[in-house]
Amino acid sequence: MSYIDGFVIAVPTKNKQTFINFANEFDPIFKEYGAIRVVECWGDDVPDGKVTDFRKAVQATADETVVFSWIEWPDKATRDAGMKKMMEDPRMDPEKNPMPFDGKRMIFGGFEPVVDI
């Protein structure tokens, strides 16, 4: 079964097209290193919760939109090797190619699917 990396970030709403351009430039690198699929989703119906929610999780401000993204890999070994290569790839240097969002507030993790219908 595949392996999934999931991400939640807060992106300044005014940077939507900048974010899309960034994703279109850098997401293919994940595929270059073995990812099957990369999906970026711009928040459209992200309600405020009573206890917690996506916005609170990434400390999104009123002028930011929550983005939910995932990368599908064929397996964890491919993901581990691919992510290692990504971190070493000079194209990913944030000094040369800054992210259009605050990466310190990004939530991410790797997940093993347990149900796939």
PyMOL commands that set and color helices and strands:
alter all, ss='L'
color gray80, all
select helices_A, chain A and resi 13-32+54-57+76-88+90-92+103-105
alter helices_A, ss='H'
color red, helices_A
select strands_A, chain A and resi 3-12+37-42+64-73+107-111
alter strands_A, ss='S'
color yellow, strands_A
deselect
rebuild
show_as cartoon
